[in-house]
Amino acid sequence: MPLERIPFKTITVTSTDDFYVTPERARFFANAWKSELITLENAGHINALSSLGEWSFGLELLQKLDQQ
């Protein structure tokens, strides 16, 4: 995983029970990337296979980035 600072605003979203990335590791990545970190409770690994369906919170985060 690249650790260079990302040269634009980013949001890293993780979960307390992600089976690939611990919350501590997600915080490490977010700090390296200078990314805002949002931790969800018990959401598992967040990806296209997560059964989130139409994820309204994800759309809100995207709109937040679009406004910055």
PDB file of N, CA, C, O and CB in Angstrom:
ATOM      1  N   MET A   1       0.852  -1.155   0.000  1.00  0.00           N
ATOM      2  CA  MET A   1       0.000   0.000   0.000  1.00  0.00           C
ATOM      3  C   MET A   1       0.907   1.229   0.000  1.00  0.00           C
ATOM      4  O   MET A   1       1.755   1.356   0.883  1.00  0.00           O
ATOM      5  CB  MET A   1      -0.974  -0.009   1.220  1.00  0.00           C
ATOM      6  N   PRO A   2       0.753   2.133  -0.962  1.00  0.00           N
ATOM      7  CA  PRO A   2       1.553   3.359  -0.975  1.00  0.00           C
ATOM      8  C   PRO A   2       1.252   4.205   0.266  1.00  0.00           C
ATOM      9  O   PRO A   2       0.112   4.261   0.726  1.00  0.00           O
ATOM     10  CB  PRO A   2       1.276   4.175  -2.263  1.00  0.00           C
ATOM     11  N   LEU A   3       2.263   4.846   0.791  1.00  0.00           N
ATOM     12  CA  LEU A   3       2.099   5.660   1.994  1.00  0.00           C
ATOM     13  C   LEU A   3       2.380   7.131   1.756  1.00  0.00           C
ATOM     14  O   LEU A   3       2.440   7.908   2.710  1.00  0.00           O
ATOM     15  CB  LEU A   3       2.998   5.152   3.080  1.00  0.00           C
ATOM     16  N   GLU A   4       2.552   7.529   0.505  1.00  0.00           N
ATOM     17  CA  GLU A   4       2.799   8.935   0.215  1.00  0.00           C
ATOM     18  C   GLU A   4       1.521   9.739   0.464  1.00  0.00           C
ATOM     19  O   GLU A   4       0.407   9.239   0.303  1.00  0.00           O
ATOM     20  CB  GLU A   4       3.290   9.120  -1.247  1.00  0.00           C
ATOM     21  N   ARG A   5       1.717  10.992   0.861  1.00  0.00           N
ATOM     22  CA  ARG A   5       0.583  11.889   1.052  1.00  0.00           C
ATOM     23  C   ARG A   5      -0.178  12.003  -0.260  1.00  0.00           C
ATOM     24  O   ARG A   5       0.423  12.160  -1.323  1.00  0.00           O
ATOM     25  CB  ARG A   5       1.050  13.289   1.548  1.00  0.00           C
ATOM     26  N   ILE A   6      -1.493  11.922  -0.182  1.00  0.00           N
ATOM     27  CA  ILE A   6      -2.336  12.075  -1.366  1.00  0.00           C
ATOM     28  C   ILE A   6      -2.544  13.572  -1.575  1.00  0.00           C
ATOM     29  O   ILE A   6      -2.932  14.262  -0.633  1.00  0.00           O
ATOM     30  CB  ILE A   6      -3.716  11.312  -1.209  1.00  0.00           C
ATOM     31  N   PRO A   7      -2.300  14.100  -2.776  1.00  0.00           N
ATOM     32  CA  PRO A   7      -2.272  15.551  -2.993  1.00  0.00           C
ATOM     33  C   PRO A   7      -3.647  16.203  -3.175  1.00  0.00           C
ATOM     34  O   PRO A   7      -3.750  17.261  -3.796  1.00  0.00           O
ATOM     35  CB  PRO A   7      -1.441  15.845  -4.191  1.00  0.00           C
ATOM     36  N   PHE A   8      -4.686  15.589  -2.647  1.00  0.00           N
ATOM     37  CA  PHE A   8      -6.024  16.188  -2.694  1.00  0.00           C
ATOM     38  C   PHE A   8      -6.797  15.664  -1.485  1.00  0.00           C
ATOM     39  O   PHE A   8      -6.365  14.713  -0.835  1.00  0.00           O
ATOM     40  CB  PHE A   8      -6.773  15.847  -4.053  1.00  0.00           C
ATOM     41  N   LYS A   9      -7.929  16.280  -1.186  1.00  0.00           N
ATOM     42  CA  LYS A   9      -8.727  15.892  -0.021  1.00  0.00           C
ATOM     43  C   LYS A   9      -9.233  14.461  -0.182  1.00  0.00           C
ATOM     44  O   LYS A   9      -9.722  14.074  -1.244  1.00  0.00           O
ATOM     45  CB  LYS A   9      -9.915  16.863   0.177  1.00  0.00           C
ATOM     46  N   THR A  10      -9.105  13.688   0.888  1.00  0.00           N
ATOM     47  CA  THR A  10      -9.587  12.311   0.884  1.00  0.00           C
ATOM     48  C   THR A  10     -10.260  11.984   2.210  1.00  0.00           C
ATOM     49  O   THR A  10     -10.029  12.637   3.227  1.00  0.00           O
ATOM     50  CB  THR A  10      -8.432  11.332   0.614  1.00  0.00           C
ATOM     51  N   ILE A  11     -11.085  10.970   2.168  1.00  0.00           N
ATOM     52  CA  ILE A  11     -11.709  10.434   3.374  1.00  0.00           C
ATOM     53  C   ILE A  11     -11.467   8.929   3.368  1.00  0.00           C
ATOM     54  O   ILE A  11     -11.798   8.242   2.401  1.00  0.00           O
ATOM     55  CB  ILE A  11     -13.253  10.775   3.439  1.00  0.00           C
ATOM     56  N   THR A  12     -10.896   8.429   4.441  1.00  0.00           N
ATOM     57  CA  THR A  12     -10.701   6.996   4.612  1.00  0.00           C
ATOM     58  C   THR A  12     -11.814   6.493   5.524  1.00  0.00           C
ATOM     59  O   THR A  12     -11.987   6.988   6.638  1.00  0.00           O
ATOM     60  CB  THR A  12      -9.278   6.670   5.204  1.00  0.00           C
ATOM     61  N   VAL A  13     -12.563   5.512   5.047  1.00  0.00           N
ATOM     62  CA  VAL A  13     -13.663   4.948   5.836  1.00  0.00           C
ATOM     63  C   VAL A  13     -13.286   3.524   6.222  1.00  0.00           C
ATOM     64  O   VAL A  13     -12.919   2.710   5.374  1.00  0.00           O
ATOM     65  CB  VAL A  13     -15.020   4.977   5.039  1.00  0.00           C
ATOM     66  N   THR A  14     -13.381   3.244   7.503  1.00  0.00           N
ATOM     67  CA  THR A  14     -13.071   1.910   8.009  1.00  0.00           C
ATOM     68  C   THR A  14     -14.176   1.464   8.949  1.00  0.00           C
ATOM     69  O   THR A  14     -15.128   2.201   9.205  1.00  0.00           O
ATOM     70  CB  THR A  14     -11.698   1.890   8.728  1.00  0.00           C
ATOM     71  N   SER A  15     -14.038   0.266   9.453  1.00  0.00           N
ATOM     72  CA  SER A  15     -15.020  -0.294  10.369  1.00  0.00           C
ATOM     73  C   SER A  15     -14.308  -0.921  11.560  1.00  0.00           C
ATOM     74  O   SER A  15     -13.165  -1.365  11.456  1.00  0.00           O
ATOM     75  CB  SER A  15     -15.909  -1.335   9.653  1.00  0.00           C
ATOM     76  N   THR A  16     -14.997  -0.949  12.678  1.00  0.00           N
ATOM     77  CA  THR A  16     -14.409  -1.532  13.881  1.00  0.00           C
ATOM     78  C   THR A  16     -14.171  -3.029  13.747  1.00  0.00           C
ATOM     79  O   THR A  16     -13.373  -3.600  14.491  1.00  0.00           O
ATOM     80  CB  THR A  16     -15.299  -1.267  15.069  1.00  0.00           C
ATOM     81  N   ASP A  17     -14.863  -3.674  12.796  1.00  0.00           N
ATOM     82  CA  ASP A  17     -14.683  -5.119  12.634  1.00  0.00           C
ATOM     83  C   ASP A  17     -14.286  -5.509  11.207  1.00  0.00           C
ATOM     84  O   ASP A  17     -14.642  -6.585  10.726  1.00  0.00           O
ATOM     85  CB  ASP A  17     -15.961  -5.840  13.021  1.00  0.00           C
ATOM     86  N   ASP A  18     -13.547  -4.625  10.542  1.00  0.00           N
ATOM     87  CA  ASP A  18     -13.038  -4.944   9.202  1.00  0.00           C
ATOM     88  C   ASP A  18     -12.078  -6.122   9.330  1.00  0.00           C
ATOM     89  O   ASP A  18     -11.133  -6.065  10.117  1.00  0.00           O
ATOM     90  CB  ASP A  18     -12.324  -3.701   8.543  1.00  0.00           C
ATOM     91  N   PHE A  19     -12.306  -7.182   8.572  1.00  0.00           N
ATOM     92  CA  PHE A  19     -11.476  -8.382   8.706  1.00  0.00           C
ATOM     93  C   PHE A  19     -10.185  -8.310   7.908  1.00  0.00           C
ATOM     94  O   PHE A  19      -9.371  -9.231   7.979  1.00  0.00           O
ATOM     95  CB  PHE A  19     -12.255  -9.589   8.277  1.00  0.00           C
ATOM     96  N   TYR A  20      -9.976  -7.229   7.144  1.00  0.00           N
ATOM     97  CA  TYR A  20      -8.709  -7.048   6.418  1.00  0.00           C
ATOM     98  C   TYR A  20      -7.817  -5.989   7.061  1.00  0.00           C
ATOM     99  O   TYR A  20      -6.594  -6.127   7.067  1.00  0.00           O
ATOM    100  CB  TYR A  20      -8.988  -6.666   4.970  1.00  0.00           C
ATOM    101  N   VAL A  21      -8.423  -4.935   7.601  1.00  0.00           N
ATOM    102  CA  VAL A  21      -7.657  -3.792   8.120  1.00  0.00           C
ATOM    103  C   VAL A  21      -8.164  -3.448   9.520  1.00  0.00           C
ATOM    104  O   VAL A  21      -9.337  -3.119   9.695  1.00  0.00           O
ATOM    105  CB  VAL A  21      -7.777  -2.550   7.167  1.00  0.00           C
ATOM    106  N   THR A  22      -7.290  -3.525  10.502  1.00  0.00           N
ATOM    107  CA  THR A  22      -7.677  -3.148  11.863  1.00  0.00           C
ATOM    108  C   THR A  22      -7.884  -1.636  11.934  1.00  0.00           C
ATOM    109  O   THR A  22      -7.356  -0.903  11.099  1.00  0.00           O
ATOM    110  CB  THR A  22      -6.603  -3.604  12.893  1.00  0.00           C
ATOM    111  N   PRO A  23      -8.644  -1.164  12.920  1.00  0.00           N
ATOM    112  CA  PRO A  23      -8.800   0.286  13.082  1.00  0.00           C
ATOM    113  C   PRO A  23      -7.454   1.001  13.254  1.00  0.00           C
ATOM    114  O   PRO A  23      -7.280   2.118  12.766  1.00  0.00           O
ATOM    115  CB  PRO A  23      -9.694   0.580  14.282  1.00  0.00           C
ATOM    116  N   GLU A  24      -6.516   0.370  13.936  1.00  0.00           N
ATOM    117  CA  GLU A  24      -5.197   0.980  14.130  1.00  0.00           C
ATOM    118  C   GLU A  24      -4.457   1.120  12.801  1.00  0.00           C
ATOM    119  O   GLU A  24      -3.814   2.137  12.543  1.00  0.00           O
ATOM    120  CB  GLU A  24      -4.359   0.145  15.114  1.00  0.00           C
ATOM    121  N   ARG A  25      -4.554   0.096  11.967  1.00  0.00           N
ATOM    122  CA  ARG A  25      -3.890   0.140  10.652  1.00  0.00           C
ATOM    123  C   ARG A  25      -4.567   1.174   9.756  1.00  0.00           C
ATOM    124  O   ARG A  25      -3.889   1.888   9.018  1.00  0.00           O
ATOM    125  CB  ARG A  25      -3.916  -1.260   9.972  1.00  0.00           C
ATOM    126  N   ALA A  26      -5.874   1.260   9.813  1.00  0.00           N
ATOM    127  CA  ALA A  26      -6.595   2.270   9.029  1.00  0.00           C
ATOM    128  C   ALA A  26      -6.177   3.674   9.460  1.00  0.00           C
ATOM    129  O   ALA A  26      -6.011   4.558   8.620  1.00  0.00           O
ATOM    130  CB  ALA A  26      -8.127   2.094   9.187  1.00  0.00           C
ATOM    131  N   ARG A  27      -6.005   3.881  10.767  1.00  0.00           N
ATOM    132  CA  ARG A  27      -5.548   5.180  11.276  1.00  0.00           C
ATOM    133  C   ARG A  27      -4.140   5.479  10.761  1.00  0.00           C
ATOM    134  O   ARG A  27      -3.842   6.616  10.396  1.00  0.00           O
ATOM    135  CB  ARG A  27      -5.570   5.202  12.829  1.00  0.00           C
ATOM    136  N   PHE A  28      -3.282   4.471  10.730  1.00  0.00           N
ATOM    137  CA  PHE A  28      -1.928   4.628  10.200  1.00  0.00           C
ATOM    138  C   PHE A  28      -1.976   5.085   8.739  1.00  0.00           C
ATOM    139  O   PHE A  28      -1.282   6.030   8.364  1.00  0.00           O
ATOM    140  CB  PHE A  28      -1.141   3.302  10.324  1.00  0.00           C
ATOM    141  N   PHE A  29      -2.795   4.415   7.911  1.00  0.00           N
ATOM    142  CA  PHE A  29      -2.924   4.805   6.504  1.00  0.00           C
ATOM    143  C   PHE A  29      -3.475   6.222   6.381  1.00  0.00           C
ATOM    144  O   PHE A  29      -2.940   7.031   5.622  1.00  0.00           O
ATOM    145  CB  PHE A  29      -3.833   3.817   5.753  1.00  0.00           C
ATOM    146  N   ALA A  30      -4.531   6.526   7.115  1.00  0.00           N
ATOM    147  CA  ALA A  30      -5.142   7.855   7.026  1.00  0.00           C
ATOM    148  C   ALA A  30      -4.144   8.942   7.420  1.00  0.00           C
ATOM    149  O   ALA A  30      -4.088   9.991   6.778  1.00  0.00           O
ATOM    150  CB  ALA A  30      -6.390   7.934   7.922  1.00  0.00           C
ATOM    151  N   ASN A  31      -3.370   8.706   8.451  1.00  0.00           N
ATOM    152  CA  ASN A  31      -2.354   9.683   8.855  1.00  0.00           C
ATOM    153  C   ASN A  31      -1.300   9.860   7.773  1.00  0.00           C
ATOM    154  O   ASN A  31      -0.905  10.986   7.471  1.00  0.00           O
ATOM    155  CB  ASN A  31      -1.690   9.254  10.165  1.00  0.00           C
ATOM    156  N   ALA A  32      -0.842   8.764   7.190  1.00  0.00           N
ATOM    157  CA  ALA A  32       0.175   8.844   6.132  1.00  0.00           C
ATOM    158  C   ALA A  32      -0.355   9.605   4.924  1.00  0.00           C
ATOM    159  O   ALA A  32       0.370  10.378   4.298  1.00  0.00           O
ATOM    160  CB  ALA A  32       0.626   7.434   5.707  1.00  0.00           C
ATOM    161  N   TRP A  33      -1.623   9.382   4.603  1.00  0.00           N
ATOM    162  CA  TRP A  33      -2.226  10.019   3.422  1.00  0.00           C
ATOM    163  C   TRP A  33      -2.745  11.423   3.711  1.00  0.00           C
ATOM    164  O   TRP A  33      -3.162  12.127   2.791  1.00  0.00           O
ATOM    165  CB  TRP A  33      -3.363   9.163   2.896  1.00  0.00           C
ATOM    166  N   LYS A  34      -2.724  11.849   5.005  1.00  0.00           N
ATOM    167  CA  LYS A  34      -3.324  13.124   5.427  1.00  0.00           C
ATOM    168  C   LYS A  34      -4.809  13.129   5.071  1.00  0.00           C
ATOM    169  O   LYS A  34      -5.346  14.104   4.546  1.00  0.00           O
ATOM    170  CB  LYS A  34      -2.596  14.336   4.758  1.00  0.00           C
ATOM    171  N   SER A  35      -5.443  12.016   5.374  1.00  0.00           N
ATOM    172  CA  SER A  35      -6.837  11.781   5.034  1.00  0.00           C
ATOM    173  C   SER A  35      -7.705  11.871   6.280  1.00  0.00           C
ATOM    174  O   SER A  35      -7.289  11.465   7.365  1.00  0.00           O
ATOM    175  CB  SER A  35      -7.006  10.414   4.360  1.00  0.00           C
ATOM    176  N   GLU A  36      -8.904  12.399   6.124  1.00  0.00           N
ATOM    177  CA  GLU A  36      -9.874  12.350   7.217  1.00  0.00           C
ATOM    178  C   GLU A  36     -10.237  10.883   7.448  1.00  0.00           C
ATOM    179  O   GLU A  36     -10.410  10.127   6.492  1.00  0.00           O
ATOM    180  CB  GLU A  36     -11.156  13.216   6.894  1.00  0.00           C
ATOM    181  N   LEU A  37     -10.352  10.485   8.705  1.00  0.00           N
ATOM    182  CA  LEU A  37     -10.680   9.097   9.025  1.00  0.00           C
ATOM    183  C   LEU A  37     -12.070   9.027   9.643  1.00  0.00           C
ATOM    184  O   LEU A  37     -12.374   9.748  10.593  1.00  0.00           O
ATOM    185  CB  LEU A  37      -9.629   8.487   9.984  1.00  0.00           C
ATOM    186  N   ILE A  38     -12.901   8.163   9.102  1.00  0.00           N
ATOM    187  CA  ILE A  38     -14.223   7.897   9.657  1.00  0.00           C
ATOM    188  C   ILE A  38     -14.285   6.407   9.963  1.00  0.00           C
ATOM    189  O   ILE A  38     -14.027   5.574   9.095  1.00  0.00           O
ATOM    190  CB  ILE A  38     -15.375   8.336   8.668  1.00  0.00           C
ATOM    191  N   THR A  39     -14.630   6.080  11.207  1.00  0.00           N
ATOM    192  CA  THR A  39     -14.726   4.687  11.625  1.00  0.00           C
ATOM    193  C   THR A  39     -16.181   4.351  11.913  1.00  0.00           C
ATOM    194  O   THR A  39     -16.816   4.976  12.763  1.00  0.00           O
ATOM    195  CB  THR A  39     -13.842   4.417  12.871  1.00  0.00           C
ATOM    196  N   LEU A  40     -16.704   3.365  11.201  1.00  0.00           N
ATOM    197  CA  LEU A  40     -18.071   2.897  11.393  1.00  0.00           C
ATOM    198  C   LEU A  40     -18.076   1.716  12.356  1.00  0.00           C
ATOM    199  O   LEU A  40     -17.115   0.948  12.412  1.00  0.00           O
ATOM    200  CB  LEU A  40     -18.715   2.502  10.041  1.00  0.00           C
ATOM    201  N   GLU A  41     -19.148   1.577  13.106  1.00  0.00           N
ATOM    202  CA  GLU A  41     -19.290   0.456  14.031  1.00  0.00           C
ATOM    203  C   GLU A  41     -19.814  -0.775  13.296  1.00  0.00           C
ATOM    204  O   GLU A  41     -20.858  -0.722  12.646  1.00  0.00           O
ATOM    205  CB  GLU A  41     -20.232   0.828  15.193  1.00  0.00           C
ATOM    206  N   ASN A  42     -19.088  -1.869  13.402  1.00  0.00           N
ATOM    207  CA  ASN A  42     -19.546  -3.180  12.938  1.00  0.00           C
ATOM    208  C   ASN A  42     -20.087  -3.181  11.508  1.00  0.00           C
ATOM    209  O   ASN A  42     -21.158  -3.731  11.252  1.00  0.00           O
ATOM    210  CB  ASN A  42     -20.606  -3.688  13.861  1.00  0.00           C
ATOM    211  N   ALA A  43     -19.358  -2.575  10.584  1.00  0.00           N
ATOM    212  CA  ALA A  43     -19.771  -2.541   9.173  1.00  0.00           C
ATOM    213  C   ALA A  43     -18.986  -3.540   8.324  1.00  0.00           C
ATOM    214  O   ALA A  43     -19.199  -3.625   7.114  1.00  0.00           O
ATOM    215  CB  ALA A  43     -19.591  -1.133   8.607  1.00  0.00           C
ATOM    216  N   GLY A  44     -18.085  -4.293   8.945  1.00  0.00           N
ATOM    217  CA  GLY A  44     -17.286  -5.254   8.186  1.00  0.00           C
ATOM    218  C   GLY A  44     -16.320  -4.561   7.243  1.00  0.00           C
ATOM    219  O   GLY A  44     -15.962  -3.400   7.446  1.00  0.00           O
ATOM    220  N   HIS A  45     -15.901  -5.279   6.211  1.00  0.00           N
ATOM    221  CA  HIS A  45     -15.008  -4.697   5.203  1.00  0.00           C
ATOM    222  C   HIS A  45     -15.869  -3.974   4.174  1.00  0.00           C
ATOM    223  O   HIS A  45     -16.740  -4.587   3.556  1.00  0.00           O
ATOM    224  CB  HIS A  45     -14.111  -5.799   4.519  1.00  0.00           C
ATOM    225  N   ILE A  46     -15.636  -2.691   3.988  1.00  0.00           N
ATOM    226  CA  ILE A  46     -16.484  -1.860   3.135  1.00  0.00           C
ATOM    227  C   ILE A  46     -15.966  -1.913   1.707  1.00  0.00           C
ATOM    228  O   ILE A  46     -14.895  -1.392   1.394  1.00  0.00           O
ATOM    229  CB  ILE A  46     -16.528  -0.397   3.647  1.00  0.00           C
ATOM    230  N   ASN A  47     -16.750  -2.556   0.850  1.00  0.00           N
ATOM    231  CA  ASN A  47     -16.421  -2.625  -0.571  1.00  0.00           C
ATOM    232  C   ASN A  47     -17.695  -2.933  -1.353  1.00  0.00           C
ATOM    233  O   ASN A  47     -18.786  -2.921  -0.782  1.00  0.00           O
ATOM    234  CB  ASN A  47     -15.323  -3.703  -0.845  1.00  0.00           C
ATOM    235  N   ALA A  48     -17.574  -3.205  -2.631  1.00  0.00           N
ATOM    236  CA  ALA A  48     -18.743  -3.451  -3.476  1.00  0.00           C
ATOM    237  C   ALA A  48     -19.499  -4.722  -3.083  1.00  0.00           C
ATOM    238  O   ALA A  48     -20.667  -4.878  -3.436  1.00  0.00           O
ATOM    239  CB  ALA A  48     -18.318  -3.544  -4.925  1.00  0.00           C
ATOM    240  N   LEU A  49     -18.849  -5.621  -2.361  1.00  0.00           N
ATOM    241  CA  LEU A  49     -19.494  -6.875  -1.963  1.00  0.00           C
ATOM    242  C   LEU A  49     -20.070  -6.827  -0.546  1.00  0.00           C
ATOM    243  O   LEU A  49     -20.463  -7.861  -0.006  1.00  0.00           O
ATOM    244  CB  LEU A  49     -18.503  -8.013  -2.065  1.00  0.00           C
ATOM    245  N   SER A  50     -20.124  -5.645   0.059  1.00  0.00           N
ATOM    246  CA  SER A  50     -20.517  -5.513   1.461  1.00  0.00           C
ATOM    247  C   SER A  50     -22.016  -5.530   1.705  1.00  0.00           C
ATOM    248  O   SER A  50     -22.450  -5.447   2.854  1.00  0.00           O
ATOM    249  CB  SER A  50     -19.962  -4.258   2.006  1.00  0.00           C
ATOM    250  N   SER A  51     -22.803  -5.634   0.673  1.00  0.00           N
ATOM    251  CA  SER A  51     -24.270  -5.637   0.808  1.00  0.00           C
ATOM    252  C   SER A  51     -24.793  -4.344   1.421  1.00  0.00           C
ATOM    253  O   SER A  51     -25.805  -4.350   2.122  1.00  0.00           O
ATOM    254  CB  SER A  51     -24.718  -6.821   1.661  1.00  0.00           C
ATOM    255  N   LEU A  52     -24.106  -3.239   1.158  1.00  0.00           N
ATOM    256  CA  LEU A  52     -24.576  -1.950   1.654  1.00  0.00           C
ATOM    257  C   LEU A  52     -25.687  -1.385   0.776  1.00  0.00           C
ATOM    258  O   LEU A  52     -26.419  -0.485   1.188  1.00  0.00           O
ATOM    259  CB  LEU A  52     -23.420  -0.961   1.730  1.00  0.00           C
ATOM    260  N   GLY A  53     -25.808  -1.918  -0.431  1.00  0.00           N
ATOM    261  CA  GLY A  53     -26.836  -1.416  -1.340  1.00  0.00           C
ATOM    262  C   GLY A  53     -26.570   0.031  -1.708  1.00  0.00           C
ATOM    263  O   GLY A  53     -25.422   0.435  -1.892  1.00  0.00           O
ATOM    264  N   GLU A  54     -27.635   0.806  -1.813  1.00  0.00           N
ATOM    265  CA  GLU A  54     -27.503   2.236  -2.085  1.00  0.00           C
ATOM    266  C   GLU A  54     -27.072   2.888  -0.776  1.00  0.00           C
ATOM    267  O   GLU A  54     -27.896   3.150   0.100  1.00  0.00           O
ATOM    268  CB  GLU A  54     -28.856   2.864  -2.638  1.00  0.00           C
ATOM    269  N   TRP A  55     -25.788   3.145  -0.655  1.00  0.00           N
ATOM    270  CA  TRP A  55     -25.205   3.589   0.605  1.00  0.00           C
ATOM    271  C   TRP A  55     -25.288   5.109   0.699  1.00  0.00           C
ATOM    272  O   TRP A  55     -24.406   5.815   0.210  1.00  0.00           O
ATOM    273  CB  TRP A  55     -23.736   3.112   0.731  1.00  0.00           C
ATOM    274  N   SER A  56     -26.346   5.610   1.327  1.00  0.00           N
ATOM    275  CA  SER A  56     -26.579   7.059   1.395  1.00  0.00           C
ATOM    276  C   SER A  56     -25.453   7.782   2.137  1.00  0.00           C
ATOM    277  O   SER A  56     -25.092   8.896   1.759  1.00  0.00           O
ATOM    278  CB  SER A  56     -27.918   7.346   2.080  1.00  0.00           C
ATOM    279  N   PHE A  57     -24.894   7.173   3.182  1.00  0.00           N
ATOM    280  CA  PHE A  57     -23.793   7.822   3.899  1.00  0.00           C
ATOM    281  C   PHE A  57     -22.574   7.971   2.997  1.00  0.00           C
ATOM    282  O   PHE A  57     -21.889   8.992   3.044  1.00  0.00           O
ATOM    283  CB  PHE A  57     -23.424   7.022   5.159  1.00  0.00           C
ATOM    284  N   GLY A  58     -22.302   6.968   2.184  1.00  0.00           N
ATOM    285  CA  GLY A  58     -21.198   7.060   1.227  1.00  0.00           C
ATOM    286  C   GLY A  58     -21.408   8.195   0.236  1.00  0.00           C
ATOM    287  O   GLY A  58     -20.464   8.905  -0.112  1.00  0.00           O
ATOM    288  N   LEU A  59     -22.640   8.366  -0.218  1.00  0.00           N
ATOM    289  CA  LEU A  59     -22.950   9.482  -1.124  1.00  0.00           C
ATOM    290  C   LEU A  59     -22.751  10.822  -0.429  1.00  0.00           C
ATOM    291  O   LEU A  59     -22.273  11.775  -1.044  1.00  0.00           O
ATOM    292  CB  LEU A  59     -24.392   9.370  -1.643  1.00  0.00           C
ATOM    293  N   GLU A  60     -23.119  10.902   0.855  1.00  0.00           N
ATOM    294  CA  GLU A  60     -22.891  12.131   1.627  1.00  0.00           C
ATOM    295  C   GLU A  60     -21.396  12.453   1.707  1.00  0.00           C
ATOM    296  O   GLU A  60     -20.996  13.608   1.562  1.00  0.00           O
ATOM    297  CB  GLU A  60     -23.482  11.995   3.050  1.00  0.00           C
ATOM    298  N   LEU A  61     -20.585  11.435   1.935  1.00  0.00           N
ATOM    299  CA  LEU A  61     -19.136  11.651   2.003  1.00  0.00           C
ATOM    300  C   LEU A  61     -18.593  12.125   0.662  1.00  0.00           C
ATOM    301  O   LEU A  61     -17.742  13.012   0.613  1.00  0.00           O
ATOM    302  CB  LEU A  61     -18.420  10.364   2.435  1.00  0.00           C
ATOM    303  N   LEU A  62     -19.078  11.541  -0.416  1.00  0.00           N
ATOM    304  CA  LEU A  62     -18.655  11.964  -1.751  1.00  0.00           C
ATOM    305  C   LEU A  62     -19.042  13.418  -2.003  1.00  0.00           C
ATOM    306  O   LEU A  62     -18.249  14.186  -2.548  1.00  0.00           O
ATOM    307  CB  LEU A  62     -19.273  11.054  -2.826  1.00  0.00           C
ATOM    308  N   GLN A  63     -20.248  13.796  -1.614  1.00  0.00           N
ATOM    309  CA  GLN A  63     -20.683  15.187  -1.778  1.00  0.00           C
ATOM    310  C   GLN A  63     -19.836  16.120  -0.927  1.00  0.00           C
ATOM    311  O   GLN A  63     -19.526  17.233  -1.352  1.00  0.00           O
ATOM    312  CB  GLN A  63     -22.166  15.338  -1.407  1.00  0.00           C
ATOM    313  N   LYS A  64     -19.460  15.683   0.262  1.00  0.00           N
ATOM    314  CA  LYS A  64     -18.593  16.489   1.130  1.00  0.00           C
ATOM    315  C   LYS A  64     -17.263  16.773   0.436  1.00  0.00           C
ATOM    316  O   LYS A  64     -16.772  17.901   0.462  1.00  0.00           O
ATOM    317  CB  LYS A  64     -18.349  15.770   2.481  1.00  0.00           C
ATOM    318  N   LEU A  65     -16.684  15.747  -0.184  1.00  0.00           N
ATOM    319  CA  LEU A  65     -15.425  15.947  -0.910  1.00  0.00           C
ATOM    320  C   LEU A  65     -15.618  16.876  -2.096  1.00  0.00           C
ATOM    321  O   LEU A  65     -14.753  17.700  -2.394  1.00  0.00           O
ATOM    322  CB  LEU A  65     -14.860  14.607  -1.385  1.00  0.00           C
ATOM    323  N   ASP A  66     -16.745  16.743  -2.770  1.00  0.00           N
ATOM    324  CA  ASP A  66     -17.029  17.563  -3.945  1.00  0.00           C
ATOM    325  C   ASP A  66     -17.165  19.039  -3.577  1.00  0.00           C
ATOM    326  O   ASP A  66     -16.892  19.909  -4.404  1.00  0.00           O
ATOM    327  CB  ASP A  66     -18.304  17.077  -4.632  1.00  0.00           C
ATOM    328  N   GLN A  67     -17.584  19.328  -2.345  1.00  0.00           N
ATOM    329  CA  GLN A  67     -17.781  20.710  -1.899  1.00  0.00           C
ATOM    330  C   GLN A  67     -16.490  21.354  -1.421  1.00  0.00           C
ATOM    331  O   GLN A  67     -16.441  22.572  -1.247  1.00  0.00           O
ATOM    332  CB  GLN A  67     -18.806  20.756  -0.790  1.00  0.00           C
ATOM    333  N   GLN A  68     -15.455  20.573  -1.209  1.00  0.00           N
ATOM    334  CA  GLN A  68     -14.200  21.129  -0.670  1.00  0.00           C
ATOM    335  C   GLN A  68     -13.293  21.614  -1.766  1.00  0.00           C
ATOM    336  O   GLN A  68     -12.201  22.109  -1.489  1.00  0.00           O
ATOM    337  CB  GLN A  68     -13.471  20.096   0.167  1.00  0.00           C
TER     338      GLN A  68
END
